[in-house]
Amino acid sequence: MPADLSAADALALRMTSLLLRPHPATRPCTVGEVVEWFGAMQAQDLASGLWSLGARLPGWTVADVQAALERREALRTWPMRGTVHLVPPTDARWMLEVTGIRSLAGAATRRAQLGLTDVDADRAVDVLGAALAGGGRLTRAQCLATLRAAGLDTDGQRGYHLLWYASVRGVTCLAPNIGTEQTFTLLDEWAPGPRRLDREEALALLAHRYVRGHGPVTAREFAGWTGLTLTDARRGLAAAGDALAVVRVDGEEMYVDAALADAPRTPVDDVLVLPGFDEYLLGYRDRALMLDPAHLAAVVPGNNGVFQATVVRAGRVVGLWKRRVARAAVTVTIQPLTPLDDGERARVEQALGRYADFLGLPPRFDWPT
């Protein structure tokens, strides 16, 4: 019989799965190990993606993380839901083939809205492939200029669509930024020797990685994260077999990594500061365990998909924070969503101090009255 868990138990397990608390079965020590643990990590906002890694690698700096990305421990592309993620380089191709391809379903309709044709899109793939061949690495601006020189219109959202299309097709990928500019390179050259999986193996591996990095979760949560159909999500969970365990959370069946099923679930009163685009919230459709519905509008203003950075206490969102980086310091403005006494504010500042250390800058704190 599946074990019965309370919501508090489930939240404690989730924080451990997310590598935001010590895990009994793993202690990733590199960028590559963290990304491989999750399988994919939200990274549409690069600064958020860097801190998502830093928050799980104590003592690391942003320069350390950037150096690891230059060493190709992970790369960024659009593996699912039409959104940029960090993925293990050897897994990028099969992920694009299994989940990324689903985001192409509406691409023709989008091109029609933008005034582009299928011929334009395929020509853009050929042009970028030729321009980047032989180890080339071009900035976003250079890629767009190359497309324009080939007679392709990149005005408005057309340029973005063509760059996205070339990556989802598995021809290009995002290399680390040069300064503040995105750069693109050929996927085959940046990540040679891709892992080859058949569809059943791919679904099983996706399911195991999602569950171990987010569990307890439902089949619907897995489908929502990957963009797979619910049928394929269930196939993947079944194929993962003994790597997963089934639990019941307030009567609902959920999956958790088998290595975590019997782990202690003692409540932990920790304080964390997380980026807006982090698997902590982005990895789920139903965020009720972590986020009071009354605070949703503050975390995602206008419900526009742009998440604010969060202050998290004992696994629950209790505030927001915004940074302003200058040469001499990083100024952080904190907006409590629940009352915080002086002791709790000190703990928030201590957590933000770690973020400042990650940037290598002294912190300044602003608590608006």
C-alpha positions in Angstrom: 0.0 0.0 0.0 1.3 3.5 -0.8 2.4 5.5 2.2 0.1 8.3 3.3 1.7 11.7 3.5 0.4 15.0 4.8 0.9 18.2 2.8 3.7 19.2 5.2 5.4 15.9 4.6 5.1 16.3 0.8 6.5 19.8 1.0 9.5 18.6 3.0 10.2 15.9 0.4 9.8 18.4 -2.5 12.4 20.7 -0.9 14.8 17.8 -0.7 14.1 16.6 -4.2 14.7 20.2 -5.5 18.2 20.0 -3.9 17.3 23.0 -1.7 17.9 20.8 1.4 20.5 18.0 1.9 19.5 14.8 0.0 20.2 11.4 1.5 21.2 9.9 -1.9 23.1 12.6 -3.6 25.3 15.6 -3.1 25.9 17.2 -6.5 29.2 19.2 -6.6 29.3 20.5 -10.2 27.0 22.4 -12.6 26.9 19.3 -14.7 25.7 17.1 -11.8 23.0 19.5 -10.8 21.6 19.9 -14.3 21.8 16.1 -14.9 19.9 15.6 -11.6 16.9 17.6 -12.9 17.3 16.6 -16.5 16.3 20.2 -17.5 16.3 23.4 -15.5 14.3 26.5 -16.4 16.7 29.1 -17.8 14.8 31.5 -20.0 16.2 34.3 -17.9 20.0 33.8 -17.7 20.6 35.6 -14.4 17.9 33.4 -12.8 19.4 30.3 -14.3 22.9 31.1 -13.0 21.5 31.7 -9.4 19.4 28.5 -9.6 22.7 26.7 -10.0 24.5 28.8 -7.4 21.7 28.3 -4.8 22.4 24.5 -5.1 26.2 24.8 -5.1 27.3 26.3 -1.8 30.4 28.5 -2.0 30.2 28.8 -5.8 30.4 32.3 -7.5 28.7 33.4 -10.7 32.2 33.3 -12.3 32.5 29.6 -11.3 29.1 28.8 -12.8 29.9 30.7 -16.0 33.2 28.9 -16.3 31.4 25.5 -16.0 29.1 26.5 -18.8 32.1 27.4 -20.9 33.4 23.9 -20.2 30.1 22.7 -21.6 28.9 21.0 -18.5 25.4 22.1 -19.6 23.9 24.0 -22.5 20.8 26.1 -23.1 18.2 25.3 -25.7 14.4 24.9 -26.1 13.8 21.2 -25.2 10.1 21.6 -24.2 7.2 23.9 -23.9 8.9 26.4 -26.2 11.0 27.6 -23.3 14.8 27.8 -22.7 16.2 25.3 -20.3 19.6 24.1 -19.2 20.2 20.5 -20.2 23.0 18.0 -20.1 24.8 18.3 -23.5 24.6 14.6 -24.3 20.8 14.6 -23.7 19.9 17.7 -25.7 19.2 16.0 -29.0 16.9 13.2 -27.8 15.0 15.7 -25.6 14.4 17.9 -28.6 13.3 14.8 -30.6 10.9 13.6 -27.9 9.6 16.8 -26.2 10.9 19.8 -28.2 9.2 18.7 -31.4 5.8 19.1 -29.7 6.3 22.8 -29.6 6.7 22.8 -33.4 3.0 21.9 -33.8 1.9 25.5 -33.8 4.9 26.9 -35.5 3.3 27.2 -38.9 0.4 29.1 -37.5 2.8 31.5 -35.7 4.8 32.0 -38.9 1.6 32.9 -40.8 0.9 35.5 -38.1 4.5 36.9 -38.5 4.4 36.9 -42.3 6.9 34.1 -42.6 6.6 30.9 -44.7 7.8 27.4 -44.1 10.4 28.0 -46.8 11.7 31.0 -44.9 12.1 29.0 -41.7 13.9 26.1 -43.5 16.2 28.6 -45.3 17.1 30.2 -41.9 18.1 26.8 -40.6 20.4 26.3 -43.7 21.9 29.8 -43.5 22.7 29.6 -39.7 24.0 26.1 -40.2 26.4 27.3 -42.8 27.5 30.4 -40.9 28.3 28.5 -37.7 30.0 25.5 -39.3 33.5 24.7 -38.2 33.2 25.9 -34.6 31.6 29.2 -35.3 30.0 31.1 -32.5 27.9 34.2 -33.3 26.0 36.6 -31.1 22.3 37.0 -31.5 22.9 40.3 -33.4 25.4 38.6 -35.7 22.9 35.8 -36.4 20.2 38.2 -37.2 22.5 40.2 -39.5 23.5 36.9 -41.3 19.8 36.1 -41.8 19.1 39.6 -43.2 22.1 39.3 -45.5 20.5 36.2 -46.9 17.3 38.1 -47.6 15.2 37.0 -44.6 13.1 39.5 -42.7 14.0 39.6 -39.0 11.9 42.6 -37.9 9.6 42.4 -34.9 9.4 38.8 -33.6 10.4 37.3 -36.9 14.1 37.1 -35.9 13.3 35.4 -32.6 11.1 32.9 -34.3 13.8 31.9 -36.8 16.4 31.6 -34.1 14.1 29.5 -32.0 13.1 27.3 -34.9 16.7 26.5 -35.8 17.4 25.4 -32.2 14.2 23.3 -31.8 15.1 21.6 -35.1 18.3 20.6 -33.4 20.7 22.5 -35.6 21.8 25.3 -33.2 21.9 25.8 -29.5 22.7 28.7 -27.1 26.3 28.9 -26.0 27.3 31.0 -23.0 26.8 34.8 -23.3 29.6 37.0 -24.4 29.1 40.0 -22.1 25.3 40.5 -22.1 24.8 39.1 -25.5 23.4 35.6 -26.3 25.5 33.5 -28.6 24.6 30.6 -30.8 26.6 27.6 -32.0 25.9 24.3 -33.8 24.5 21.7 -31.5 26.4 18.9 -33.1 29.7 20.7 -32.7 29.0 22.0 -29.1 27.7 18.7 -27.9 29.3 15.9 -29.9 28.6 12.3 -29.0 24.9 12.6 -28.1 23.2 9.8 -26.2 20.8 7.7 -28.3 17.6 6.5 -26.7 14.5 4.8 -28.1 11.2 6.5 -27.2 10.4 4.2 -24.3 13.8 4.7 -22.8 13.5 8.4 -23.2 10.1 8.6 -21.6 11.4 6.5 -18.6 14.5 8.6 -18.1 12.5 11.9 -18.4 10.0 10.5 -15.8 12.7 9.4 -13.4 14.6 12.7 -13.6 11.5 14.8 -13.2 10.2 12.9 -10.2 13.6 12.7 -8.4 14.0 16.5 -8.9 10.5 17.6 -8.0 8.6 14.8 -6.2 6.1 14.1 -4.9 4.3 14.9 -8.1 1.4 13.6 -10.2 1.3 12.3 -13.7 -0.4 15.5 -14.7 2.4 17.5 -13.3 4.9 15.5 -15.3 2.8 16.0 -18.5 2.7 19.7 -17.8 6.4 20.0 -17.2 7.4 18.2 -20.4 4.5 19.2 -22.6 3.9 15.5 -23.3 0.4 14.1 -23.5 -1.0 12.6 -20.3 -0.9 9.2 -22.0 2.9 9.5 -22.7 3.5 10.9 -19.2 1.9 7.8 -17.7 3.9 5.5 -20.0 7.1 7.2 -18.9 6.2 6.8 -15.2 5.3 3.2 -15.7 8.5 2.5 -17.6 10.6 4.1 -14.8 9.5 1.1 -12.7 11.2 0.5 -9.4 13.1 3.8 -9.6 9.9 5.5 -8.4 7.7 4.9 -5.4 4.0 5.8 -5.1 2.7 7.8 -2.2 -0.6 9.4 -1.3 -0.7 13.1 -0.4 -4.0 14.0 1.2 -5.5 11.0 -0.7 -4.0 11.9 -4.1 -1.6 9.4 -5.7 1.8 10.9 -6.4 5.3 9.7 -7.3 8.5 10.2 -5.5 12.1 8.9 -6.1 12.4 5.5 -4.5 15.6 6.6 -2.9 13.7 9.3 -1.0 10.6 7.4 -0.1 11.7 6.4 3.4 13.8 9.6 4.1 13.0 11.5 7.3 10.4 14.3 6.8 11.2 16.5 9.8 10.0 20.1 9.2 12.9 22.5 8.6 12.6 26.2 9.3 15.1 27.3 6.7 15.1 30.6 4.8 16.1 30.7 1.2 16.1 33.4 -1.6 15.4 32.0 -5.0 15.3 33.4 -8.5 11.9 34.0 -10.2 12.5 31.4 -12.9 13.4 28.4 -10.7 12.2 24.8 -10.7 10.9 25.5 -7.2 7.8 27.2 -8.8 8.2 26.7 -12.5 8.5 22.9 -12.1 4.8 22.6 -11.2 1.4 23.6 -12.4 -0.2 23.3 -9.0 1.9 25.4 -6.6 -0.4 25.3 -3.6 2.1 23.4 -1.4 4.6 26.3 -1.8 2.5 29.3 -2.5 -0.6 30.8 -0.9 -3.1 31.5 -3.7 -3.6 34.9 -2.2 0.0 35.7 -3.1 0.0 34.5 -6.7 -0.8 37.9 -8.1 2.3 39.4 -6.4 4.6 36.6 -7.5 3.3 36.7 -11.2 2.0 40.2 -11.7 -0.7 40.3 -14.4 -0.4 36.6 -14.7 2.0 37.2 -17.6 4.4 34.3 -17.0 7.1 36.6 -15.5 7.8 35.3 -12.0 9.3 37.5 -9.3 12.3 36.3 -7.2 11.0 34.8 -3.9 11.9 34.6 -0.2 11.1 31.1 1.0 10.7 30.1 4.6 10.1 26.4 5.6 9.3 25.7 1.9 6.6 28.4 1.6 6.8 31.8 -0.2 6.8 34.6 2.4 8.2 37.5 0.3 9.7 38.8 -2.9 13.0 40.5 -3.6 14.5 42.5 -6.4 18.1 43.3 -7.1 19.9 46.3 -8.5 23.5 45.6 -9.4 26.0 48.4 -9.5 29.8 48.4 -9.7 30.2 48.9 -5.9 27.3 46.8 -4.4 24.1 44.9 -5.1 21.1 46.6 -3.6 18.2 44.3 -2.7 14.7 45.5 -2.1 12.6 43.0 -0.1 8.8 42.9 -0.1 7.3 40.8 2.6 4.1 38.9 1.8 3.6 37.8 5.4 4.6 39.6 8.6 8.3 39.2 9.4 9.7 40.2 12.8 13.2 41.6 13.3 14.7 38.2 13.7 13.1 36.9 10.6 14.3 39.9 8.6 17.8 39.3 9.8 17.6 35.7 8.5 16.4 37.0 5.1 19.3 39.4 5.0 21.7 36.5 5.8 20.2 34.5 2.9 20.6 37.5 0.6 24.1 37.9 1.8 24.9 34.5 0.2 23.5 35.8 -3.0 25.7 38.9 -2.8 28.7 36.6 -2.2 27.7 34.7 -5.3 28.0 38.0 -7.3 31.1 39.0 -5.4 29.6 42.3 -4.3 28.7 43.7 -0.8 24.9 43.8 -0.2 22.7 46.7 0.7 19.1 46.1 1.9 16.0 48.1 1.4 12.9 47.3 3.3 10.2 49.7 2.0 7.8 50.9 4.8 
